[in-house]
């Protein structure tokens, strides 16, 4: 991104400096500075998204950006002057607030269909085919687009038609929307809830283009990712409070989703479900929390369930993952069980819904854990941890071999200590919560001193990072470093951005 375009980012809203400088905190942007910069960033993003239909409109757009650049120069210099002696790009928490303001500014204040589960769909071109994905959404009865809302990704069970048929709307109605419990109603209205439909054929213009979403296939993960993207794009989502929950195979999917995308989720709930892979729980190290919900005599009571729980508790203790188990009384008879099942294949444990909702309201994502770990055996689909990403590894997609990166940032010593297994190349994303980027940072790789380097501050690059992570305002990146793990006989090879020296 050019310096000229960058200047446009922060200058699109004209506000006098007297308004900006009312507060001058010792370490952080003032509330007025946060609001101003957030609004300017949002305005720039709106213009960037605008497609001019005529040459005249395109000419006007260029002029708007040019005028905004002049405003930006003055504003940015005033902000720096107000914080003399401190680098404003190091204010990680303040910039997260700036990005949150920017996200809020782009959202509509109102929405339709509040307080009820309704079907939605969107079309995506995939490998030349226009495929339509179905999902359900339940918005709070008092949704306000200028407020940030938690997002809950709910996942229904796998069932066998024609005995049972389910979809996103049915699951939301059965588990969340139609409960007469006033506690559930009150807690439910604190979330935006979406539920993708799995197991149905995808709609397409041509019959030969129609494909079925199967559990854990590419389309399955794609609809989960795209539905979350739709929600973040259309509604004001607090990305530090995104959760997944599911019943049966849906619960297993929720666990797998959180294990493989741990940087996205604050918490995950599995109803009557066990994880497909236990070891990946370690990916949630210092990140999301896990709640297992079951009944007496349920899946956790089986031999497989007992062994899985023992392994989960051991891993949770070893890798600092907060895991809880809630086991409710068994249902009295088969009639009550049939009623509880609804369209699901296993018991959704309806009476645990208020417990689940209260549990979710009490947690949020940790965005900058000093210690992090990420493991993957499917590099094609999953490669990103909290602040480490595996780029090249000695694993085949879906193989039993696992690529692992473990990293510890010690801000007091200004070091990053990294251990890798089966990894050839990886990336580290840094900010001033993890290390002091005004000082040289020492990297220790697999027990040996690897490199000590200084990262030069660069506003252009900072905003480039911000725009790359625009859907997730909680992510603040100041520098990145790509490292190729040296073999014993090779010199360390690395590449980085941020003008490291």
C-alpha positions, 0 to 999 in steps of 0.5 A: 500500500502506498504512503498516499493511500495510507494517508487517506485511511485516517483522514476521511472524516474531518474533525477538529483537533480541539475535539481530539485532544480532550484526554491524554492518558499516559499509555494509550490513545484517548477516547476521542482519538480512538473514535476519530481514527476508527471513523476515519478508517471505516470511511476509507474502507467504505470508499475502498469497497465502492465501485465507481460506475462512471468515469465522473464518479471515479474522478470524484473518488480520487479527489475525495481521497486526495483531500482526505490525505491532507486532513490525515497528515495534520491529524496524525502529527497532532496525535503523535505530538500529544503522545510525545516520547511514546510510539502510538503504534505500540498501544495495542489495546487502543488500536483494537478499540480503533478497529472495533469502532471502524467495524461498528461504523460499517454496520447498519443500526437495524435488522429484520426478523428479530427474535425468531429463527429464520432461514437464510442462504447465500451463493458462492462461486466455487470451482466455477460453480455457483453454489447456494448454502443454507443456514438459519439465524436467530437475532436478539429481539432488541438487536442494535447494530451500534452495539457489539454482539457475541456470535454463537455458531450452533451445529445440529446433529447428523440424522438418518432421513426419512426417520428424522430430518433436521436443518438449521431452523429446526435446531435453533427452534428446538434448542434455543428459540422456542424455550418457555424458560424465561432464563433461556429467553433472557440469555438467548437475546444476548447472542446472535446465533447461526446454524448452517444446514449440513446433509442437504444438496447444495443448490446450483443452476445446473443439476450436474453442479449440485453437490451434497455437504457431507460431514467434515468434507471441504464443503462442510468446513466451507459453509461453517467459515462462510456462514461466520463470514456472512454474520461478521459482514452483516452484523456487529459481531464482537469477535472476542466473543465468538462461540461454537456449540453443537449436539452429537456429530454437531458437537464433535464438529464444534470441537474440531472447528475450535481445535483447528481454528483456535484463534477464532473462538472464546469457547466451545460446547459439546452436547452429548458428544466426544471429540474426534481427536483428543490430542488437538485439544492442546491447540486451545492452550491459553485460548478458548474454554471447553464445556462438555454437557451430557446426561447420566448414562450418556456418551461420557458414561461409556468406556470410550467416553470415560477414556476420552474424559481421562485423556481430556483432563490430562491434556487440559492440565498439561496445556493450560486449557480450561475444561468443564463437564456438566452431567445432568440427571437421566430422563425418566422414561423413553417418552421424555427421551423421544420428546427431547430428541426432536429432530436430533439423533441424540439428546440435546440436553435442553435443560442445560441450555440456561447453564450453557448460555450463562457459561458463555456470557462469562468468557471471552477470547484471549488474543495475545497469550504469551504461550501458544501452541498449534498442531495440524495434520491437514495443512491445506485447510488448517494452518493458523494458531493464535500468533503462529502460522505453519506455512510448509510442513512435512505432513500430508493432508489428513495424514497421521503425522503432525506438524507442531509449533510451540512459542513463548513470548517473554516481554521482560527478556524480549525473547521469543522461544520456539520449538517445532516438530515436522515444520519447515517454514512458519510465520510469527505475528507480533505486537507490543503485548507480546514483546517490546518492538522498540527494542531488539527481539531475540528468537530462540529456535529449537534450543539454539539462539537463532536471531536477534533483530530490530523491527522498524515501525512502519505505519503503512505496514501497520494499516496493511495488517489491520486491513488484512484482519479487518473482519477481526478487530481484536487482532492487532499486528505490528510485525511479522517474521517468516522463518525457515527452520534450518537443518543441522548443516544449513545456515538459518534462512528467514524472511520478514516484513517490518524492515527488521534489521 
